[in-house]
Amino acid sequence: MPTPAPLAGVQVRLVKAGRTKIGYPARLLSDDGTHIAVRAEWAGAGVRDFGFVRFEPGDVFTEHYWRDRWYAVKEVRAGDGRLKGWYCDITRPARRADDGQVVSEDLDLDLWVSADGTQVLRLDEDEFAASGLADRDPAAAEAAVRALDDLERCARAGGLPALLE
């Protein structure tokens, strides 16, 4: 299926603990009122080596946000188009701010899925436990853990790419 032409530029803002963690420009690919898709080049400074994957200048992220799901899924490709995998952030449901920005609130839990599906790694569970979310907002903490569990099951069953269609 051909990639649709970009609709417009948009700013993505990732928020953590009420403060902007990072913001970057992206191309809005679609927004159907529930699912928002954008494409952006790696917004980090230089190379970020996690051990299981390296994010590098030139990498392209096709990012999927939902207004009714507690996660965002980012397909990561090298500059040459080679699929590296999917980085999944556990977040509150995304929103579009009045100025059109895509706003996603990070809840510390993450999941990495390698391109071939052999690596499915739960990340940052210690940060999540230390965040105090379970005490401050137990319902959000439960939704976050449930979202991570659901994404992990989906990834282990090979269903992550279909989730993004």
C-alpha positions in Angstrom: 0.0 0.0 0.0 1.5 3.4 -1.0 2.3 5.9 1.8 -0.2 8.8 1.8 1.2 12.2 1.0 1.9 14.2 4.1 -0.9 16.5 5.1 1.1 19.2 7.0 3.8 19.8 9.4 3.1 19.4 13.1 5.0 19.6 16.4 5.2 16.5 18.6 5.6 17.2 22.3 6.5 14.4 24.7 5.6 15.2 28.3 6.8 13.6 31.5 5.8 14.5 35.0 4.1 17.6 33.7 7.1 19.0 31.8 8.1 18.8 28.2 10.7 16.1 27.9 11.3 16.7 24.1 9.6 18.4 21.3 10.3 18.0 17.6 8.9 18.7 14.1 7.1 15.9 12.2 5.0 15.5 9.1 1.4 14.7 9.9 0.5 11.6 7.8 -3.1 11.2 9.1 -5.5 12.0 11.9 -8.8 10.3 11.8 -10.0 11.6 15.1 -8.8 8.5 17.0 -5.4 7.5 15.5 -2.7 10.1 14.7 0.3 9.1 12.5 3.4 11.3 12.0 6.8 10.8 10.5 9.9 12.4 11.9 13.7 12.0 11.8 15.5 11.0 14.9 15.2 14.0 17.2 18.0 13.0 19.7 21.4 14.6 19.7 23.8 12.2 17.9 23.8 8.5 18.5 21.8 6.9 21.3 23.0 3.3 21.9 20.6 1.3 24.1 22.6 -1.9 23.7 19.7 -3.6 21.9 19.3 -0.9 19.2 21.1 2.3 18.2 19.1 5.4 17.2 21.2 7.5 14.8 20.9 10.7 12.8 19.0 9.8 9.6 16.8 7.2 11.3 13.1 7.7 10.5 10.3 7.2 13.0 6.8 6.6 11.9 4.9 7.3 15.1 1.4 6.1 15.9 -0.6 7.8 18.7 -4.2 7.1 19.7 -6.7 9.1 21.7 -8.2 6.0 23.1 -5.2 3.8 23.9 -2.5 4.0 26.6 0.5 3.6 24.3 2.3 5.0 21.3 4.1 2.8 18.8 7.1 4.1 16.8 8.3 2.1 13.8 12.1 2.8 13.5 13.9 2.6 10.2 17.5 3.3 9.4 18.1 6.1 6.8 18.5 3.4 4.1 14.9 2.2 4.9 16.0 -1.0 6.8 13.5 -1.7 9.6 15.2 -1.7 13.0 12.1 -2.4 15.1 9.3 -0.8 17.1 9.7 1.3 20.2 6.5 1.4 22.2 5.9 4.1 24.8 3.3 3.5 27.5 1.5 6.8 27.7 -1.8 8.4 28.5 -4.0 8.7 25.5 -2.6 11.3 23.1 -4.3 14.6 22.4 -4.0 17.5 19.9 -3.4 20.8 21.7 -5.2 23.9 20.6 -2.2 24.9 18.5 -2.2 21.5 16.7 0.7 19.9 18.6 0.5 16.2 19.2 0.9 15.8 23.0 1.9 12.4 24.5 2.4 12.0 28.3 5.1 9.3 29.0 4.3 7.0 31.9 7.9 5.5 32.1 7.1 2.0 30.8 8.5 1.0 27.4 8.7 -2.0 25.1 11.2 -2.7 22.4 10.5 -5.2 19.6 13.2 -6.0 17.1 12.5 -6.1 13.4 12.6 -9.9 13.3 10.5 -10.2 16.5 13.1 -12.2 18.4 13.7 -9.4 21.0 10.7 -8.3 23.0 12.0 -6.3 25.9 10.1 -4.7 28.7 12.0 -1.5 29.7 12.1 1.0 32.6 9.8 -1.0 35.0 12.1 0.3 37.8 11.5 3.9 36.7 7.7 3.3 36.6 7.8 1.8 40.2 9.8 4.8 41.4 7.5 7.4 39.7 4.9 7.1 42.4 2.1 6.9 39.8 0.5 3.9 41.5 0.0 6.0 44.6 -0.9 9.3 42.9 -3.2 7.8 40.2 -3.9 4.0 40.7 -6.3 3.8 37.8 -3.7 5.3 35.4 -1.0 3.0 36.8 -3.3 -0.1 36.2 -4.1 1.1 32.7 -0.3 1.6 32.0 0.6 -2.0 33.2 -2.3 -3.4 31.2 -1.2 -1.6 28.1 2.3 -2.9 28.4 1.1 -6.5 29.0 -1.3 -6.2 25.9 1.5 -4.8 23.7 3.9 -7.5 24.8 1.3 -10.3 24.0 0.6 -8.7 20.7 4.4 -8.5 19.9 5.1 -12.0 20.9 2.3 -13.2 18.7 3.8 -11.3 15.7 0.8 -8.9 15.6 2.5 -5.6 16.1 2.8 -4.6 12.4 -1.0 -5.3 11.9 -1.8 -3.1 14.9 -0.4 -0.1 12.8 -2.5 -0.7 9.7 
